[in-house]
């Protein structure tokens, strides 16, 4: 469940990145609304530039920076004015180990994934979009509103690059998400994801929705901790 939802979000981010940029882009900012497992909405701001990716959660006062080329992960707490910086590859490895430790020997049952068009169309926040349903084992699990405003030949290499960071040690957990992505590609890319697995009754909860996109030059300091913030060295885990 968590793996599939994570991968859907990555697909959306990657789609936006190339939709606005092409090969000569300097940077892009994205304002979106994301809902958690309880359906509570919060705003998220994304900053993307070449090999770097920053996510801001204003309501929680938190920022996360991923530097793919520099193998760097920075987690910033604006309320305490502290930050932690670690190697991205080490963090990913540790997260994978923790997930396996929490669910030892648990294997999710493989389900048949079906992607089908409904014929419904709409304009969502300026995107010409079409509705596509995702079924797993005959159950409706997601609804994607997709756009064809993205060149699929250009987006695929970037999506693989972004997804690889999260899935190197989590291939099994993300297998279903990858299958959804591959079957969804011919239809377009999502600008709105609705999740029926989080729903009560017959409705669905909007999982991710893009509200605003802006192409702009992003300065180097966008991907660095703010001046005056204190670096905190995390304690070594107990063995």
LUMLORO-908100 format. One record per residue (C-alpha): x, y, z; residue number from 1. Coordinates in nm, 4 decimals. Layout:
N
<site><x>X</x><y>Y</y><z>Z</z><k>NUM</k></site>
...
This chain:
239
<site><x>0.0000</x><y>0.0000</y><z>0.0000</z><k>1</k></site>
<site><x>0.2567</x><y>0.2568</y><z>0.1085</z><k>2</k></site>
<site><x>0.4935</x><y>0.1576</y><z>-0.1698</z><k>3</k></site>
<site><x>0.2261</x><y>0.1936</y><z>-0.4356</z><k>4</k></site>
<site><x>0.1190</x><y>0.5356</y><z>-0.3114</z><k>5</k></site>
<site><x>0.4783</x><y>0.6551</y><z>-0.2909</z><k>6</k></site>
<site><x>0.5456</x><y>0.5491</y><z>-0.6481</z><k>7</k></site>
<site><x>0.2311</x><y>0.7256</y><z>-0.7705</z><k>8</k></site>
<site><x>0.3567</x><y>1.0476</y><z>-0.6126</z><k>9</k></site>
<site><x>0.6967</x><y>1.0059</y><z>-0.7772</z><k>10</k></site>
<site><x>0.5281</x><y>0.9602</y><z>-1.1148</z><k>11</k></site>
<site><x>0.3367</x><y>1.2843</y><z>-1.0675</z><k>12</k></site>
<site><x>0.6474</x><y>1.4811</y><z>-0.9654</z><k>13</k></site>
<site><x>0.8487</x><y>1.3510</y><z>-1.2579</z><k>14</k></site>
<site><x>0.5711</x><y>1.4326</y><z>-1.5020</z><k>15</k></site>
<site><x>0.5554</x><y>1.7936</y><z>-1.3868</z><k>16</k></site>
<site><x>0.9315</x><y>1.8297</y><z>-1.4066</z><k>17</k></site>
<site><x>0.9577</x><y>1.7497</y><z>-1.7772</z><k>18</k></site>
<site><x>0.6257</x><y>1.9050</y><z>-1.8734</z><k>19</k></site>
<site><x>0.7637</x><y>2.2454</y><z>-1.7790</z><k>20</k></site>
<site><x>1.1290</x><y>2.2035</y><z>-1.8547</z><k>21</k></site>
<site><x>1.2494</x><y>2.0262</y><z>-2.1621</z><k>22</k></site>
<site><x>1.6279</x><y>1.9847</y><z>-2.1827</z><k>23</k></site>
<site><x>1.7122</x><y>2.3485</y><z>-2.1084</z><k>24</k></site>
<site><x>1.5100</x><y>2.4107</y><z>-1.7968</z><k>25</k></site>
<site><x>1.6640</x><y>2.5981</y><z>-1.5038</z><k>26</k></site>
<site><x>1.4162</x><y>2.4947</y><z>-1.2394</z><k>27</k></site>
<site><x>1.0532</x><y>2.4571</y><z>-1.1431</z><k>28</k></site>
<site><x>0.8437</x><y>2.5152</y><z>-0.8341</z><k>29</k></site>
<site><x>0.5249</x><y>2.3219</y><z>-0.7649</z><k>30</k></site>
<site><x>0.2488</x><y>2.3897</y><z>-0.5173</z><k>31</k></site>
<site><x>0.0318</x><y>2.0878</y><z>-0.4455</z><k>32</k></site>
<site><x>-0.2126</x><y>1.9493</y><z>-0.1935</z><k>33</k></site>
<site><x>-0.1369</x><y>1.6067</y><z>-0.0453</z><k>34</k></site>
<site><x>-0.3631</x><y>1.4012</y><z>0.1797</z><k>35</k></site>
<site><x>-0.2342</x><y>1.1524</y><z>0.4355</z><k>36</k></site>
<site><x>-0.3777</x><y>0.8098</y><z>0.5203</z><k>37</k></site>
<site><x>-0.6511</x><y>0.9766</y><z>0.7304</z><k>38</k></site>
<site><x>-0.7459</x><y>1.2082</y><z>0.4451</z><k>39</k></site>
<site><x>-0.6131</x><y>1.5217</y><z>0.6169</z><k>40</k></site>
<site><x>-0.4956</x><y>1.7744</y><z>0.3580</z><k>41</k></site>
<site><x>-0.1756</x><y>1.9778</y><z>0.3725</z><k>42</k></site>
<site><x>0.0085</x><y>2.1992</y><z>0.1277</z><k>43</k></site>
<site><x>0.3453</x><y>2.0940</y><z>-0.0070</z><k>44</k></site>
<site><x>0.5919</x><y>2.3024</y><z>-0.2060</z><k>45</k></site>
<site><x>0.8411</x><y>2.1330</y><z>-0.4379</z><k>46</k></site>
<site><x>1.1586</x><y>2.2761</y><z>-0.5898</z><k>47</k></site>
<site><x>1.3256</x><y>2.0786</y><z>-0.8694</z><k>48</k></site>
<site><x>1.6461</x><y>2.1611</y><z>-1.0529</z><k>49</k></site>
<site><x>1.8453</x><y>1.9084</y><z>-1.2554</z><k>50</k></site>
<site><x>1.9714</x><y>1.6614</y><z>-0.9914</z><k>51</k></site>
<site><x>1.8230</x><y>1.8229</y><z>-0.6800</z><k>52</k></site>
<site><x>1.4779</x><y>1.8029</y><z>-0.5246</z><k>53</k></site>
<site><x>1.3408</x><y>1.9925</y><z>-0.2246</z><k>54</k></site>
<site><x>1.0084</x><y>1.9403</y><z>-0.0440</z><k>55</k></site>
<site><x>0.8655</x><y>2.1927</y><z>0.2021</z><k>56</k></site>
<site><x>0.5860</x><y>2.1138</y><z>0.4487</z><k>57</k></site>
<site><x>0.4969</x><y>2.4654</y><z>0.5760</z><k>58</k></site>
<site><x>0.2386</x><y>2.3516</y><z>0.8323</z><k>59</k></site>
<site><x>0.4928</x><y>2.1266</y><z>1.0049</z><k>60</k></site>
<site><x>0.7910</x><y>2.3535</y><z>0.9551</z><k>61</k></site>
<site><x>0.9904</x><y>2.0792</y><z>0.7830</z><k>62</k></site>
<site><x>1.2045</x><y>2.0687</y><z>0.4687</z><k>63</k></site>
<site><x>1.3675</x><y>1.7713</y><z>0.2967</z><k>64</k></site>
<site><x>1.6383</x><y>1.8097</y><z>0.0320</z><k>65</k></site>
<site><x>1.7557</x><y>1.5276</y><z>-0.1955</z><k>66</k></site>
<site><x>2.0772</x><y>1.5733</y><z>-0.3935</z><k>67</k></site>
<site><x>2.1013</x><y>1.2756</y><z>-0.6308</z><k>68</k></site>
<site><x>2.4409</x><y>1.3621</y><z>-0.7748</z><k>69</k></site>
<site><x>2.5939</x><y>1.4594</y><z>-0.4413</z><k>70</k></site>
<site><x>2.4447</x><y>1.1577</y><z>-0.2566</z><k>71</k></site>
<site><x>2.3088</x><y>1.3960</y><z>0.0061</z><k>72</k></site>
<site><x>1.9929</x><y>1.4043</y><z>0.2173</z><k>73</k></site>
<site><x>1.9195</x><y>1.7097</y><z>0.4325</z><k>74</k></site>
<site><x>1.6303</x><y>1.7232</y><z>0.6802</z><k>75</k></site>
<site><x>1.5572</x><y>2.0704</y><z>0.8185</z><k>76</k></site>
<site><x>1.3419</x><y>2.1628</y><z>1.1197</z><k>77</k></site>
<site><x>1.2646</x><y>2.5343</y><z>1.0829</z><k>78</k></site>
<site><x>1.1031</x><y>2.5596</y><z>1.4251</z><k>79</k></site>
<site><x>1.4184</x><y>2.4551</y><z>1.6100</z><k>80</k></site>
<site><x>1.6486</x><y>2.5986</y><z>1.3378</z><k>81</k></site>
<site><x>1.8340</x><y>2.2654</y><z>1.3267</z><k>82</k></site>
<site><x>1.9165</x><y>2.0291</y><z>1.0421</z><k>83</k></site>
<site><x>2.0559</x><y>1.6809</y><z>0.9842</z><k>84</k></site>
<site><x>2.2665</x><y>1.5891</y><z>0.6808</z><k>85</k></site>
<site><x>2.3436</x><y>1.2278</y><z>0.5832</z><k>86</k></site>
<site><x>2.4376</x><y>1.0271</y><z>0.2753</z><k>87</k></site>
<site><x>2.1260</x><y>0.9568</y><z>0.0697</z><k>88</k></site>
<site><x>2.2411</x><y>0.6038</y><z>-0.0146</z><k>89</k></site>
<site><x>2.2993</x><y>0.5203</y><z>0.3542</z><k>90</k></site>
<site><x>1.9599</x><y>0.6605</y><z>0.4550</z><k>91</k></site>
<site><x>1.7826</x><y>0.4553</y><z>0.1877</z><k>92</k></site>
<site><x>1.9616</x><y>0.1387</y><z>0.3001</z><k>93</k></site>
<site><x>1.8705</x><y>0.1999</y><z>0.6640</z><k>94</k></site>
<site><x>1.5043</x><y>0.2667</y><z>0.5797</z><k>95</k></site>
<site><x>1.4869</x><y>-0.0568</y><z>0.3799</z><k>96</k></site>
<site><x>1.6379</x><y>-0.2519</y><z>0.6706</z><k>97</k></site>
<site><x>1.3903</x><y>-0.0991</y><z>0.9152</z><k>98</k></site>
<site><x>1.0919</x><y>-0.1853</y><z>0.6944</z><k>99</k></site>
<site><x>1.2062</x><y>-0.5438</y><z>0.6628</z><k>100</k></site>
<site><x>1.2632</x><y>-0.5601</y><z>1.0389</z><k>101</k></site>
<site><x>0.9121</x><y>-0.4319</y><z>1.1127</z><k>102</k></site>
<site><x>0.7535</x><y>-0.6805</y><z>0.8709</z><k>103</k></site>
<site><x>0.9782</x><y>-0.9899</y><z>0.8742</z><k>104</k></site>
<site><x>0.8841</x><y>-1.2501</y><z>0.6159</z><k>105</k></site>
<site><x>0.5723</x><y>-1.0609</y><z>0.5058</z><k>106</k></site>
<site><x>0.5039</x><y>-1.0857</y><z>0.1325</z><k>107</k></site>
<site><x>0.2188</x><y>-0.9027</y><z>-0.0309</z><k>108</k></site>
<site><x>-0.0082</x><y>-1.1144</y><z>-0.2498</z><k>109</k></site>
<site><x>0.0412</x><y>-1.0485</y><z>-0.6196</z><k>110</k></site>
<site><x>-0.2688</x><y>-0.8993</y><z>-0.7812</z><k>111</k></site>
<site><x>-0.3617</x><y>-0.8560</y><z>-1.1467</z><k>112</k></site>
<site><x>-0.3342</x><y>-0.4880</y><z>-1.2391</z><k>113</k></site>
<site><x>-0.5822</x><y>-0.3497</y><z>-1.4932</z><k>114</k></site>
<site><x>-0.5766</x><y>0.0072</y><z>-1.6256</z><k>115</k></site>
<site><x>-0.8897</x><y>0.1203</y><z>-1.8098</z><k>116</k></site>
<site><x>-1.0111</x><y>0.4461</y><z>-1.9630</z><k>117</k></site>
<site><x>-1.3587</x><y>0.5711</y><z>-1.8717</z><k>118</k></site>
<site><x>-1.4021</x><y>0.8271</y><z>-2.1493</z><k>119</k></site>
<site><x>-1.4563</x><y>1.1124</y><z>-1.9013</z><k>120</k></site>
<site><x>-1.2612</x><y>1.4352</y><z>-1.9594</z><k>121</k></site>
<site><x>-1.2099</x><y>1.7538</y><z>-1.7608</z><k>122</k></site>
<site><x>-0.9826</x><y>2.0553</y><z>-1.7223</z><k>123</k></site>
<site><x>-0.7998</x><y>2.0273</y><z>-1.3896</z><k>124</k></site>
<site><x>-0.6063</x><y>2.3349</y><z>-1.2830</z><k>125</k></site>
<site><x>-0.5355</x><y>2.4222</y><z>-1.6446</z><k>126</k></site>
<site><x>-0.4498</x><y>2.0684</y><z>-1.7590</z><k>127</k></site>
<site><x>-0.6590</x><y>1.8944</y><z>-2.0240</z><k>128</k></site>
<site><x>-0.7148</x><y>1.5633</y><z>-1.8431</z><k>129</k></site>
<site><x>-0.8824</x><y>1.2267</y><z>-1.8977</z><k>130</k></site>
<site><x>-1.0009</x><y>0.9803</y><z>-1.6319</z><k>131</k></site>
<site><x>-0.8289</x><y>0.6408</y><z>-1.6009</z><k>132</k></site>
<site><x>-0.9170</x><y>0.3787</y><z>-1.3392</z><k>133</k></site>
<site><x>-0.6691</x><y>0.1394</y><z>-1.1748</z><k>134</k></site>
<site><x>-0.7938</x><y>-0.2014</y><z>-1.0602</z><k>135</k></site>
<site><x>-0.5974</x><y>-0.4564</y><z>-0.8567</z><k>136</k></site>
<site><x>-0.7410</x><y>-0.8052</y><z>-0.8322</z><k>137</k></site>
<site><x>-1.0721</x><y>-0.6720</y><z>-0.9660</z><k>138</k></site>
<site><x>-1.0919</x><y>-0.3999</y><z>-0.6987</z><k>139</k></site>
<site><x>-1.0915</x><y>-0.0295</y><z>-0.7886</z><k>140</k></site>
<site><x>-0.7944</x><y>0.1138</y><z>-0.5981</z><k>141</k></site>
<site><x>-0.7069</x><y>0.4401</y><z>-0.7731</z><k>142</k></site>
<site><x>-0.8407</x><y>0.6962</y><z>-1.0172</z><k>143</k></site>
<site><x>-0.5920</x><y>0.9023</y><z>-1.2185</z><k>144</k></site>
<site><x>-0.6726</x><y>1.2131</y><z>-1.4179</z><k>145</k></site>
<site><x>-0.4006</x><y>1.2136</y><z>-1.6802</z><k>146</k></site>
<site><x>-0.2750</x><y>1.4641</y><z>-1.9343</z><k>147</k></site>
<site><x>-0.0994</x><y>1.4139</y><z>-2.2668</z><k>148</k></site>
<site><x>0.0863</x><y>1.7441</y><z>-2.2356</z><k>149</k></site>
<site><x>0.4027</x><y>1.5451</y><z>-2.1529</z><k>150</k></site>
<site><x>0.6439</x><y>1.3882</y><z>-2.4032</z><k>151</k></site>
<site><x>0.6660</x><y>1.0279</y><z>-2.2822</z><k>152</k></site>
<site><x>0.9955</x><y>0.9675</y><z>-2.4613</z><k>153</k></site>
<site><x>1.1554</x><y>1.2445</y><z>-2.2579</z><k>154</k></site>
<site><x>1.0034</x><y>1.1594</y><z>-1.9209</z><k>155</k></site>
<site><x>1.0934</x><y>0.7911</y><z>-1.8958</z><k>156</k></site>
<site><x>1.4695</x><y>0.8292</y><z>-1.8244</z><k>157</k></site>
<site><x>1.4020</x><y>1.0883</y><z>-1.5546</z><k>158</k></site>
<site><x>1.1334</x><y>0.8782</y><z>-1.3893</z><k>159</k></site>
<site><x>1.3694</x><y>0.5823</y><z>-1.3703</z><k>160</k></site>
<site><x>1.6328</x><y>0.8043</y><z>-1.2133</z><k>161</k></site>
<site><x>1.3985</x><y>0.9433</y><z>-0.9480</z><k>162</k></site>
<site><x>1.2354</x><y>0.6091</y><z>-0.8671</z><k>163</k></site>
<site><x>1.5712</x><y>0.4323</y><z>-0.8397</z><k>164</k></site>
<site><x>1.6578</x><y>0.6364</y><z>-0.5306</z><k>165</k></site>
<site><x>1.3560</x><y>0.5022</y><z>-0.3439</z><k>166</k></site>
<site><x>1.3457</x><y>0.1487</y><z>-0.4766</z><k>167</k></site>
<site><x>1.7000</x><y>0.0112</y><z>-0.4921</z><k>168</k></site>
<site><x>1.6404</x><y>-0.1894</y><z>-0.1741</z><k>169</k></site>
<site><x>1.2603</x><y>-0.1833</y><z>-0.1885</z><k>170</k></site>
<site><x>1.1912</x><y>-0.3539</y><z>-0.5228</z><k>171</k></site>
<site><x>0.9427</x><y>-0.6014</y><z>-0.3767</z><k>172</k></site>
<site><x>0.7471</x><y>-0.3321</y><z>-0.1949</z><k>173</k></site>
<site><x>0.7265</x><y>-0.1185</y><z>-0.5100</z><k>174</k></site>
<site><x>0.6602</x><y>-0.3958</y><z>-0.7615</z><k>175</k></site>
<site><x>0.2878</x><y>-0.3189</y><z>-0.7865</z><k>176</k></site>
<site><x>0.3584</x><y>0.0516</y><z>-0.8210</z><k>177</k></site>
<site><x>0.5989</x><y>-0.0105</y><z>-1.1055</z><k>178</k></site>
<site><x>0.3410</x><y>-0.2228</y><z>-1.2880</z><k>179</k></site>
<site><x>0.0801</x><y>0.0530</y><z>-1.2509</z><k>180</k></site>
<site><x>0.3281</x><y>0.3077</y><z>-1.3855</z><k>181</k></site>
<site><x>0.4148</x><y>0.0954</y><z>-1.6907</z><k>182</k></site>
<site><x>0.0485</x><y>0.0311</y><z>-1.7766</z><k>183</k></site>
<site><x>-0.0474</x><y>0.3937</y><z>-1.7157</z><k>184</k></site>
<site><x>0.2253</x><y>0.5437</y><z>-1.9399</z><k>185</k></site>
<site><x>0.0389</x><y>0.4968</y><z>-2.2734</z><k>186</k></site>
<site><x>-0.2560</x><y>0.6990</y><z>-2.1405</z><k>187</k></site>
<site><x>-0.0631</x><y>1.0044</y><z>-2.0194</z><k>188</k></site>
<site><x>0.0570</x><y>1.1381</y><z>-1.6851</z><k>189</k></site>
<site><x>-0.1473</x><y>1.2156</y><z>-1.3721</z><k>190</k></site>
<site><x>-0.2252</x><y>1.5647</y><z>-1.2480</z><k>191</k></site>
<site><x>-0.4726</x><y>1.4327</y><z>-0.9916</z><k>192</k></site>
<site><x>-0.4646</x><y>1.1002</y><z>-0.8065</z><k>193</k></site>
<site><x>-0.7695</x><y>0.9734</y><z>-0.6191</z><k>194</k></site>
<site><x>-0.7255</x><y>0.6815</y><z>-0.3771</z><k>195</k></site>
<site><x>-1.0165</x><y>0.4435</y><z>-0.3162</z><k>196</k></site>
<site><x>-0.8240</x><y>0.2361</y><z>-0.0613</z><k>197</k></site>
<site><x>-0.8430</x><y>0.5324</y><z>0.1777</z><k>198</k></site>
<site><x>-1.2137</x><y>0.5927</y><z>0.1149</z><k>199</k></site>
<site><x>-1.5199</x><y>0.5428</y><z>0.3278</z><k>200</k></site>
<site><x>-1.8205</x><y>0.4153</y><z>0.1330</z><k>201</k></site>
<site><x>-1.8082</x><y>0.4512</y><z>-0.2459</z><k>202</k></site>
<site><x>-1.6167</x><y>0.7776</y><z>-0.2660</z><k>203</k></site>
<site><x>-1.2452</x><y>0.8387</y><z>-0.3072</z><k>204</k></site>
<site><x>-0.9998</x><y>1.0712</y><z>-0.1373</z><k>205</k></site>
<site><x>-0.7884</x><y>1.3061</y><z>-0.3483</z><k>206</k></site>
<site><x>-0.4367</x><y>1.1871</y><z>-0.2768</z><k>207</k></site>
<site><x>-0.2267</x><y>1.4377</y><z>-0.4717</z><k>208</k></site>
<site><x>-0.3391</x><y>1.7418</y><z>-0.6703</z><k>209</k></site>
<site><x>-0.1227</x><y>2.0045</y><z>-0.8381</z><k>210</k></site>
<site><x>-0.2428</x><y>2.3599</y><z>-0.7734</z><k>211</k></site>
<site><x>0.0283</x><y>2.5798</y><z>-0.9206</z><k>212</k></site>
<site><x>0.3344</x><y>2.5356</y><z>-1.1442</z><k>213</k></site>
<site><x>0.6032</x><y>2.7928</y><z>-1.2134</z><k>214</k></site>
<site><x>0.9213</x><y>2.7676</y><z>-1.4168</z><k>215</k></site>
<site><x>1.1992</x><y>2.9805</y><z>-1.2679</z><k>216</k></site>
<site><x>1.5681</x><y>3.0080</y><z>-1.1937</z><k>217</k></site>
<site><x>1.6523</x><y>2.8398</y><z>-0.8641</z><k>218</k></site>
<site><x>1.9532</x><y>2.9698</y><z>-0.6753</z><k>219</k></site>
<site><x>2.2032</x><y>2.7384</y><z>-0.5078</z><k>220</k></site>
<site><x>2.0895</x><y>2.8347</y><z>-0.1580</z><k>221</k></site>
<site><x>1.7463</x><y>2.6832</y><z>-0.2257</z><k>222</k></site>
<site><x>1.9115</x><y>2.3423</y><z>-0.1830</z><k>223</k></site>
<site><x>2.1190</x><y>2.4347</y><z>0.1228</z><k>224</k></site>
<site><x>2.0286</x><y>2.4793</y><z>0.4936</z><k>225</k></site>
<site><x>1.9462</x><y>2.8438</y><z>0.5764</z><k>226</k></site>
<site><x>2.2291</x><y>3.0550</y><z>0.7244</z><k>227</k></site>
<site><x>2.2431</x><y>3.0423</y><z>1.1038</z><k>228</k></site>
<site><x>2.0861</x><y>2.6976</y><z>1.1341</z><k>229</k></site>
<site><x>2.2726</x><y>2.4446</y><z>1.3497</z><k>230</k></site>
<site><x>2.3801</x><y>2.1086</y><z>1.2169</z><k>231</k></site>
<site><x>2.2840</x><y>1.8174</y><z>1.4425</z><k>232</k></site>
<site><x>2.4783</x><y>1.4924</y><z>1.4313</z><k>233</k></site>
<site><x>2.2371</x><y>1.1986</y><z>1.4779</z><k>234</k></site>
<site><x>2.3244</x><y>0.9481</y><z>1.7500</z><k>235</k></site>
<site><x>2.4625</x><y>0.6143</y><z>1.6349</z><k>236</k></site>
<site><x>2.1958</x><y>0.3393</y><z>1.6486</z><k>237</k></site>
<site><x>2.2237</x><y>0.0813</y><z>1.9255</z><k>238</k></site>
<site><x>2.3355</x><y>-0.2597</y><z>1.8027</z><k>239</k></site>
